[in-house]
Amino acid sequence: MKGYEPRSSSSCAACKFLKRRCIPNCIFAPYFRSDECKKFAKVHKVFGASNVSKILIEVPEEQREETVNSLAYEADARLKDPVYGCIGAIAILQRKMVELQHDLAVAKDRLACCAAVAATAAATTPSSSSNDLMNSNVSLPPFPEFFSCSDFNDNFSHTSSSQSFSRNETVEDIFQIPYIF
């Protein structure tokens, strides 16, 4: 277990950062090695050394390493985005996933229409019936609306191809749907 590993005579990152002598049973030593000063600095800035110490004492010893990793991740996310923290990153990824699912549905719909045109063209001689299929209305799946906040820092913001159509719009020509690839 990490808590019982022998360590060098140097202070842990927490004691170095706090400029104090590192005692042999230091609560921070197993989780903040001496070369991880930036990791502890971020955790200390967001949570404070006293609060982190209290959290580590309350958590069972076998879960402390995961707890420290979670605190470090949350601290890093909170420093990058003080309002939303890691929840902001989760919201961005969830929104991106919904956009990509919508794009996939549009691509599948387009592929089905093209396959129908190809099947009809192969079954019959070229005529106006294949042109009718190409110009038939394609109904897009509904695209959910999101709460927008002007302060929300979206690191992944680029316009999706599905954003050029409204919620329940039908496309008159299948070639109006932009390429997704």
Order of alpha helices (4+ residues) and beta strands (2+ residues): alpha-alpha-alpha-alpha-alpha-alpha-beta-beta
